[in-house]
Amino acid sequence: MADAPALTKGARPEPIKAIPVRHPGRWLAVAVLAVLAAMLVNSMITNPGFGWATVGEYLFSPQILNGLANTLVLTVLSMVIGIVGGVALAIMRLSPNPVLSSVSWTFIWLFRGTPLIAQLLFWNFLAALYPQLGVGIPFGPTFVAFDTNTLITPFLACLLGLGLNEAAYMAEIVRAGLQSVDSGQSEAAGALGMSRAQTLRRIVLPQAMRVIIPPTGNETISMLKNTSLVVVIGYFELLTSAQRIYANNFQTIPLLIVVAIWYLAVTSVMSVGQYYIERHYGRSNRPGAAGRMLSRVRHIQ
């Protein structure tokens, strides 16, 4: 076998002639998807059942916008209840006190194990169990009593059903986030003289947020869509407003498209906000972040 010609000093080797690998399967898949997409677009344009004129007519109608506003209010308030309740339940679940831990576990087990729609109906028909709700001495006289149907309005029933159900799920998310922080940091904070509450607020929670934020964003988007379930108790939100319109004009599909457009628009905005919040709290995951945090706390003490 002849030896390859030796390269002279300083001479450049010949460039490698790289031949790209062919992927005919990919091109075939792209072609099939392109044809299917063209068929879908053509169907959406030419099929009169979509009723795009009706969609444009009702997209910004006052009735739809009013339902959208109620949906957003329900989403925000229910998530506030869910997050606050979830943090409290997670701390109780991690408490060394067996009573607090058992109460938290029972709450989570009950509200995660029953359908949300059943919980909404339960709160709406609470008067069937307790016609009156009062304040007084336990097992003693009642000082002030209220009619349950007057006190538990459909709006309040929605908040109780959505918020308490969300609290059960947020409790597990927060608990996972708290447990993701290395226990050695809590011990180091305790050695600096910080109380358990100070350690939780200044050391554990800021780092746990990088684990808590992504699923919390998903839960917020899910909550936006779960508000459509309140139709079972007659509360006026986005889907209910569309149902009332197409019950009169029988334009069911166009009105459902209007609802879908608004849900997609709001969830898209939420997804962008979630991205920036995740990026902000993701800084605590960078190398040396924990040491810098403890250093700042040391200066505070």
C-alpha positions as CSV (number, residue, x, y, z in Angstrom):
1,M,0.0,0.0,0.0
2,A,1.5,3.3,-1.0
3,D,2.1,5.9,1.7
4,A,0.0,9.1,1.5
5,P,2.1,12.0,0.3
6,A,3.5,13.9,3.2
7,L,2.4,17.5,3.7
8,T,5.1,20.1,3.4
9,K,5.7,22.3,6.4
10,G,3.2,25.1,6.5
11,A,1.0,23.7,3.7
12,R,-2.8,23.6,4.2
13,P,-4.6,20.2,4.1
14,E,-7.1,19.8,1.3
15,P,-10.6,20.8,2.3
16,I,-12.9,17.9,3.2
17,K,-15.8,17.5,0.7
18,A,-18.7,17.0,3.1
19,I,-21.8,15.5,1.5
20,P,-25.0,16.4,3.5
21,V,-27.1,13.4,4.5
22,R,-30.3,13.2,2.6
23,H,-33.6,13.0,4.6
24,P,-36.3,12.2,2.1
25,G,-38.7,11.2,4.9
26,R,-38.6,14.7,6.4
27,W,-39.4,16.3,3.1
28,L,-42.3,13.8,2.6
29,A,-43.6,14.7,6.1
30,V,-43.4,18.4,5.3
31,A,-45.2,18.0,2.0
32,V,-48.0,16.0,3.7
33,L,-48.4,18.5,6.4
34,A,-48.4,21.4,3.9
35,V,-51.2,19.7,1.9
36,L,-53.2,19.1,5.1
37,A,-52.7,22.7,6.2
38,A,-53.8,24.0,2.8
39,M,-56.9,21.8,3.0
40,L,-57.8,23.1,6.5
41,V,-57.4,26.7,5.5
42,N,-59.4,26.3,2.3
43,S,-62.2,24.6,4.4
44,M,-62.2,27.4,6.9
45,I,-62.5,30.0,4.2
46,T,-65.0,28.3,2.0
47,N,-67.2,26.5,4.5
48,P,-70.2,28.9,5.3
49,G,-70.8,27.0,8.6
50,F,-67.9,28.9,10.2
51,G,-69.8,32.1,9.8
52,W,-66.8,34.5,9.9
53,A,-69.1,37.5,9.4
54,T,-71.0,36.5,12.6
55,V,-67.6,36.1,14.4
56,G,-66.6,39.6,13.5
57,E,-70.0,40.9,14.5
58,Y,-69.9,39.5,18.0
59,L,-66.2,39.5,18.8
60,F,-66.3,42.8,20.5
61,S,-70.0,42.9,21.4
62,P,-70.8,44.4,24.8
63,Q,-72.3,41.1,26.0
64,I,-69.2,39.1,25.1
65,L,-66.8,41.7,26.6
66,N,-68.9,41.7,29.8
67,G,-68.5,38.0,30.1
68,L,-64.8,38.2,29.4
69,A,-64.4,40.8,32.2
70,N,-66.2,38.5,34.6
71,T,-64.0,35.6,33.5
72,L,-60.8,37.6,34.2
73,V,-62.1,38.8,37.6
74,L,-62.9,35.2,38.6
75,T,-59.5,34.0,37.4
76,V,-57.6,36.6,39.3
77,L,-59.5,36.4,42.6
78,S,-59.6,32.6,42.5
79,M,-55.8,32.4,41.9
80,V,-55.2,34.8,44.8
81,I,-57.3,32.6,47.1
82,G,-55.5,29.5,45.7
83,I,-52.0,30.8,46.0
84,V,-52.5,32.2,49.6
85,G,-54.3,29.1,50.7
86,G,-51.7,26.9,48.9
87,V,-48.8,28.5,50.7
88,A,-50.5,28.2,54.1
89,L,-51.4,24.5,53.4
90,A,-47.9,23.7,52.2
91,I,-46.3,25.2,55.4
92,M,-48.8,23.3,57.5
93,R,-48.1,20.1,55.6
94,L,-44.3,20.5,56.3
95,S,-44.9,21.4,59.9
96,P,-43.6,19.1,62.6
97,N,-46.9,19.5,64.3
98,P,-48.9,16.3,63.4
99,V,-52.3,18.0,63.9
100,L,-51.5,20.8,61.4
101,S,-49.9,18.3,58.9
102,S,-53.0,16.0,59.2
103,V,-55.4,18.9,58.6
104,S,-53.5,20.0,55.5
105,W,-53.3,16.5,54.1
106,T,-57.1,15.9,54.7
107,F,-57.9,19.2,52.9
108,I,-55.7,18.4,49.9
109,W,-57.1,14.8,49.8
110,L,-60.7,16.0,49.8
111,F,-60.5,18.9,47.3
112,R,-58.2,17.1,44.9
113,G,-60.2,13.9,45.0
114,T,-63.6,15.4,44.1
115,P,-64.6,16.9,40.8
116,L,-64.5,20.7,40.5
117,I,-68.0,20.9,39.0
118,A,-69.3,19.0,42.0
119,Q,-67.7,21.4,44.4
120,L,-69.2,24.4,42.6
121,L,-72.6,22.8,42.8
122,F,-72.1,22.0,46.5
123,W,-71.2,25.6,47.4
124,N,-74.1,26.9,45.3
125,F,-76.6,24.7,47.1
126,L,-75.1,25.0,50.6
127,A,-78.4,26.3,51.9
128,A,-79.9,22.8,51.5
129,L,-77.6,21.8,54.4
130,Y,-77.4,25.0,56.3
131,P,-80.4,27.4,55.7
132,Q,-78.7,29.9,58.0
133,L,-75.1,30.7,58.8
134,G,-74.4,32.5,62.1
135,V,-71.8,33.7,64.5
136,G,-71.9,32.7,68.1
137,I,-70.6,30.5,70.9
138,P,-69.7,26.9,69.7
139,F,-72.4,24.6,70.8
140,G,-74.1,27.6,72.4
141,P,-76.4,30.5,71.4
142,T,-76.0,32.3,68.0
143,F,-75.6,36.0,68.1
144,V,-76.0,36.9,64.4
145,A,-77.5,34.8,61.7
146,F,-77.6,35.2,57.9
147,D,-79.7,33.6,55.2
148,T,-77.4,31.3,53.4
149,N,-78.9,31.9,49.9
150,T,-78.4,35.7,50.5
151,L,-74.9,35.3,51.8
152,I,-73.6,32.7,49.3
153,T,-74.3,34.4,46.0
154,P,-73.4,32.7,42.7
155,F,-70.3,34.9,42.5
156,L,-69.2,33.8,46.0
157,A,-70.0,30.2,45.3
158,C,-67.7,30.5,42.2
159,L,-64.9,31.9,44.2
160,L,-65.2,29.3,46.9
161,G,-65.4,26.4,44.5
162,L,-62.5,27.6,42.2
163,G,-60.3,29.1,44.9
164,L,-60.4,26.3,47.4
165,N,-59.9,23.6,44.7
166,E,-56.9,25.6,43.4
167,A,-55.5,25.9,46.9
168,A,-55.2,22.1,47.1
169,Y,-53.2,21.9,43.9
170,M,-51.1,24.9,44.8
171,A,-50.2,23.4,48.2
172,E,-48.5,20.5,46.4
173,I,-46.7,22.8,44.0
174,V,-45.4,25.0,46.9
175,R,-44.5,22.0,48.9
176,A,-42.4,20.6,46.1
177,G,-40.7,24.0,45.6
178,L,-39.9,24.3,49.3
179,Q,-38.4,20.8,49.4
180,S,-36.3,21.5,46.4
181,V,-34.1,23.9,48.4
182,D,-31.2,22.2,50.1
183,S,-31.8,21.8,53.8
184,G,-28.2,22.9,54.5
185,Q,-29.1,26.5,53.7
186,S,-31.8,26.5,56.3
187,E,-29.3,25.1,58.8
188,A,-26.8,27.8,57.9
189,A,-29.5,30.5,58.3
190,G,-30.4,29.1,61.7
191,A,-26.7,29.3,62.7
192,L,-26.8,33.0,61.8
193,G,-29.6,33.4,64.3
194,M,-32.6,33.6,61.9
195,S,-36.0,32.3,63.0
196,R,-37.8,29.7,61.0
197,A,-40.1,32.4,59.5
198,Q,-37.2,34.6,58.5
199,T,-35.4,31.6,56.9
200,L,-38.5,30.8,55.0
201,R,-39.1,34.3,53.8
202,R,-35.5,35.3,53.0
203,I,-33.8,32.1,52.0
204,V,-36.1,29.3,51.1
205,L,-39.0,31.0,49.2
206,P,-36.8,33.2,46.9
207,Q,-35.0,30.0,45.7
208,A,-38.2,27.9,45.6
209,M,-39.8,30.3,43.3
210,R,-37.9,29.0,40.3
211,V,-39.7,25.6,40.9
212,I,-43.0,27.1,41.9
213,I,-43.5,29.7,39.1
214,P,-43.7,27.4,36.0
215,P,-46.5,25.2,37.3
216,T,-48.2,28.2,38.9
217,G,-48.4,29.8,35.4
218,N,-49.9,26.6,34.0
219,E,-52.4,26.6,36.9
220,T,-53.4,30.2,36.1
221,I,-54.0,29.3,32.5
222,S,-56.0,26.3,33.6
223,M,-58.0,28.4,36.0
224,L,-58.9,30.8,33.1
225,K,-60.4,27.8,31.3
226,N,-61.9,26.3,34.4
227,T,-64.0,29.4,34.9
228,S,-66.2,28.1,32.1
229,L,-67.5,25.4,34.5
230,V,-69.4,28.0,36.5
231,V,-72.0,27.8,33.7
232,V,-73.6,25.0,35.8
233,I,-74.6,27.5,38.5
234,G,-75.7,30.2,36.1
235,Y,-73.0,32.7,36.7
236,F,-72.5,35.1,33.7
237,E,-69.0,34.6,32.2
238,L,-67.5,34.3,28.7
239,L,-69.0,31.0,27.7
240,T,-72.3,31.7,29.4
241,S,-72.6,35.0,27.4
242,A,-71.9,33.1,24.1
243,Q,-74.5,30.5,25.0
244,R,-77.1,33.1,25.7
245,I,-76.5,34.7,22.3
246,Y,-76.6,31.6,20.2
247,A,-79.7,30.4,22.1
248,N,-81.4,33.3,20.3
249,N,-79.8,33.4,16.9
250,F,-78.8,29.7,16.6
251,Q,-75.3,30.6,15.4
252,T,-73.6,28.1,17.7
253,I,-70.3,27.5,15.9
254,P,-69.5,31.2,15.2
255,L,-70.1,32.1,18.9
256,L,-68.0,29.2,20.1
257,I,-65.2,30.5,17.7
258,V,-65.5,33.9,19.4
259,V,-65.1,32.3,22.8
260,A,-62.1,30.3,21.6
261,I,-60.4,33.4,20.1
262,W,-60.7,35.3,23.4
263,Y,-59.4,32.3,25.4
264,L,-56.4,32.0,23.0
265,A,-55.7,35.7,23.2
266,V,-55.7,35.9,27.0
267,T,-53.7,32.7,27.4
268,S,-51.1,34.0,24.9
269,V,-50.7,37.1,27.0
270,M,-50.4,35.0,30.2
271,S,-47.7,32.8,28.5
272,V,-45.6,35.8,27.7
273,G,-45.9,37.1,31.3
274,Q,-45.0,33.7,32.6
275,Y,-41.9,33.6,30.4
276,Y,-40.5,36.8,31.9
277,I,-41.4,35.9,35.5
278,E,-39.6,32.5,35.0
279,R,-36.6,34.3,33.6
280,H,-36.5,36.7,36.6
281,Y,-36.7,34.0,39.3
282,G,-34.4,31.7,37.3
283,R,-31.5,33.8,38.4
284,S,-31.5,32.0,41.7
285,N,-30.5,28.8,39.9
286,R,-27.2,30.2,38.7
287,P,-24.0,29.0,40.2
288,G,-23.1,30.9,43.4
289,A,-26.6,32.3,43.9
290,A,-27.2,30.6,47.2
291,G,-23.8,31.8,48.6
292,R,-24.6,35.4,47.5
293,M,-28.0,35.2,49.2
294,L,-26.6,34.0,52.5
295,S,-23.9,36.7,52.3
296,R,-26.6,39.4,51.9
297,V,-28.5,37.9,54.8
298,R,-25.4,38.0,56.9
299,H,-25.1,41.7,56.3
300,I,-28.7,42.2,57.3
301,Q,-28.2,40.5,60.6
